[in-house]
Structure formats: C-alpha cells, structure tokens
Amino acid sequence: FAPPTAKTFQYSPTICGLDRDENGAATDYTRYVAAVAGGTLFITSSTEADWASGTTSFKPWTAIASVTPAAAPDCVVFTDNTVHVVILTSAGTIADVYGSTSTGSWTTKDLGYYP
C-alpha cells in the first residue's frame, strides 16, 4: 500500500469502513484509509470488497485538513457515510476532520485540549 506520491508515512495509517446502514441493511462497504504523510492528513477509499486478492484499487490520496498532525489518525464512518478522522495536532489540540470522499467536502473542528 503506497503513500501519497513523493511522500512517506509518518505514522501508521488507519482503516475504517461501514458495512451496514442505519437499518442494518448491507451497503457497498467502502473502506477508507487515513494517513499522515509529509506533515499532511490524507484520505483514500475503495469500494472493492476483496483486499485479499491484492487487486483492490483506491482513489487517489486527497489532503483533507490544513492542521499539522502530531500523531497517527483514527477514523470512523457514520451510517450517513460521513467519515470522521480524529488527530492530535502539532498545537496539542484534538481535531475532528469530517466529510465525504464522494463530495470532496471536508471540515475541521478543533475539539480543544485533551484534559
């Protein structure tokens, strides 16, 4: 699994996905990978279900936040397919970066300092 072009992973990437909607019905099971590379938070996704085959293709990496991460990200997908990526920033605050790979719209919410 390659990092964004001309960059290296700074921390371990994280994987998240959702295989059921709010009613328990199966979805397309999009998998998301969030990673920090070159001081930037990136995300990519794939709707292919067979990672074991080694042929799973992902969308190009997309930078999703202007804050500088200071640790590995974590992510979760809500039933409305909104992806939330949480990171510790270089300023020492927690940031929730949320949005959609299909719309390309991402918002960063500063959650403040961890007590």
N, C-alpha and C positions, 0 to 999 in steps of 0.2 A: 504494500500500500504506500504509494508515493506521496510525499508532502507537496504543498503548492510549489510551482515552478521556481527554481533558483533559491529555494528556502529549505531549512531543516526544521524538524520538530524540536521545540524547546522543552516540552513536557509530553507526557503520554496523552495521545488523543483519547476521546471518549466517544462511545457509540450509544445511541438511543433510538428507539422506534416504538411504534404503536401498531398492534395487530388487531385491535378491536375498537369499534366506535362506542359512543355513549350507551348504545342499546345492546352491546355485546356481539354485534354482527362483525364478521371478518372484514378487514379493509385491505388495501393493496400492500400493506406492510412496508411502508417507506422506512428505510434505515438512514440515519443521519450520523455523520462523523464530525465532531467539533474538535479543533486543534489550534494550538498556538504555534506559529512559525514566523520567524523574523520579527518578533515583537508585536504581531498582529493576530487577532482572533479570526479564524476561518471556519467555514462550514461547507460540507458537501453532502449529497444524498443519492440514494439509489432505490428504485422500486423493484429491482430484481430480487427474487427470493432465494436464489441458490448461491450462497457465498462459498460453499464447499467446492464448487466446480472451478473456481478461480477465474471465471469469466464475467463476474459481476462488474458492470460499468457504473461509474459515478459521474455526476455532473461535475463541471469544473469547480475548483475551490472558489469560494466567494468570501471576501473580507466583510465582516458583519458589525464591527464596532470600532470606534475611534479611541477607546480607552486602551491602556497598555496592560496586558495581563501579567501577573506575577506568579501564577501557579497554573496547574492543569485545570481545564474546564470540566464541568459536569453538565449533563443535559437531560431533559425530559420532554416528552411530546404529549400535549393535551389532546382530548378527543376531537377538538375542532382543528387539529393538525397544526396548531401553533407550537413552535419549538422554543423552549426556554433554555438558554445556556447561561450558567452562573459561573462567575470567575472572581477571584481575588485580584484587585487591580494593584498597580505599582504604587498608588497613593494610599494603599492599605484599606480600601473600602471594598465592599461586595457589590458587584454589578450583575443585574439580570438583563441579558440581551435576548430579546424575544422577537419573533417574526415568522416568516414563511419563505422557504426556498422557492416556492412556486410564484410568489408575487415579488420576491426580492426586497420586500419592505422589512426593515429591522429597526427596533427601538431599544435604546439603552436606558435602563432605570438604575440610578445609584441607590443602593439599599443602605448606605452608610457603613459605619464601622461595626465590626463584629464585637459584641460585648466581652 
